[in-house]
Amino acid sequence: AQDSETYLAYFYKAEMLRKQGKKQEANEYYQRTLDSVIATQERTKDMQSKALQSMIMTGNVENGVASFRELMKRYPDDAGIRADFASALIEIKRYE
């Protein structure tokens, strides 16, 4: 079993690759982020948030946005989740 922080390493590697213009490689690491979170029994808020950012960045925008809205309803006072959601929307140039 992988440790609970593996998803973060994958997520930030994906972000770095995307910033370098290596979209296909980035998408592989975003997918690893998703797979890592899915494989974890007890998911933290941050894990869920990073998984949803990964979902959006790999093109599953509508599901990612809808799921982020649900996560924000569950944790309305969590500024980190709102910031992650805003960051993902900015990256895909979706302003709402």
C-alpha positions as CSV (number, residue, x, y, z in Angstrom):
1,A,0.0,0.0,0.0
2,Q,1.2,3.5,-0.8
3,D,1.4,6.1,1.9
4,S,-1.2,8.8,2.2
5,E,1.0,11.5,0.8
6,T,1.7,9.9,-2.6
7,Y,-1.2,11.7,-4.2
8,L,0.5,15.1,-3.4
9,A,3.7,14.1,-5.1
10,Y,1.8,13.0,-8.2
11,F,-0.3,16.2,-8.1
12,Y,2.6,18.6,-7.9
13,K,4.6,16.7,-10.5
14,A,1.6,17.0,-12.8
15,E,1.4,20.7,-12.1
16,M,5.1,21.1,-12.9
17,L,4.9,19.2,-16.2
18,R,1.8,21.2,-17.2
19,K,3.6,24.5,-16.5
20,Q,6.5,23.2,-18.7
21,G,4.0,22.6,-21.6
22,K,4.1,18.8,-21.3
23,K,0.4,18.3,-21.2
24,Q,0.3,14.5,-22.0
25,E,2.9,13.7,-19.3
26,A,1.0,16.0,-16.9
27,N,-2.2,14.2,-17.6
28,E,-0.6,10.9,-16.7
29,Y,0.4,12.3,-13.3
30,Y,-3.0,13.9,-12.8
31,Q,-4.5,10.4,-13.5
32,R,-2.0,8.9,-10.9
33,T,-3.3,11.5,-8.4
34,L,-6.8,10.4,-9.1
35,D,-5.9,6.7,-8.9
36,S,-4.0,7.2,-5.6
37,V,-6.9,9.0,-4.0
38,I,-9.4,6.5,-5.2
39,A,-7.2,3.7,-3.7
40,T,-7.2,5.3,-0.3
41,Q,-9.9,4.2,2.1
42,E,-10.1,7.4,4.3
43,R,-9.9,10.4,2.1
44,T,-9.1,13.8,3.6
45,K,-10.6,17.0,2.3
46,D,-7.3,17.9,0.7
47,M,-7.1,14.5,-1.1
48,Q,-10.6,15.0,-2.4
49,S,-9.8,18.6,-3.5
50,K,-6.6,17.6,-5.3
51,A,-8.4,14.7,-7.0
52,L,-11.1,17.0,-8.3
53,Q,-8.5,19.5,-9.5
54,S,-6.9,16.6,-11.4
55,M,-10.2,15.6,-12.8
56,I,-10.8,19.1,-14.2
57,M,-7.2,19.4,-15.5
58,T,-7.6,16.1,-17.5
59,G,-10.7,17.4,-19.2
60,N,-13.5,15.9,-17.0
61,V,-14.6,19.5,-16.3
62,E,-18.3,19.1,-15.7
63,N,-18.0,16.2,-13.3
64,G,-15.1,18.0,-11.5
65,V,-17.0,21.3,-11.2
66,A,-20.2,19.5,-9.9
67,S,-18.2,17.5,-7.4
68,F,-16.3,20.6,-6.2
69,R,-19.6,22.3,-5.6
70,E,-20.7,19.3,-3.5
71,L,-17.4,19.3,-1.6
72,M,-17.8,23.0,-0.8
73,K,-21.4,22.4,0.4
74,R,-20.0,19.8,2.8
75,Y,-17.2,22.1,4.0
76,P,-18.5,25.6,3.6
77,D,-15.9,27.2,5.8
78,D,-12.9,25.6,4.2
79,A,-11.0,28.4,2.4
80,G,-8.5,25.8,1.0
81,I,-11.1,24.0,-1.0
82,R,-12.6,27.2,-2.4
83,A,-9.0,28.3,-3.4
84,D,-8.3,25.0,-5.1
85,F,-11.6,25.3,-7.0
86,A,-10.9,28.8,-8.1
87,S,-7.4,27.9,-9.1
88,A,-8.6,25.0,-11.3
89,L,-11.2,27.3,-12.9
90,I,-8.6,30.0,-13.6
91,E,-6.3,27.4,-15.2
92,I,-9.0,26.2,-17.6
93,K,-10.0,29.9,-18.2
94,R,-13.5,29.3,-16.9
95,Y,-14.6,32.4,-15.0
96,E,-17.8,32.0,-13.0
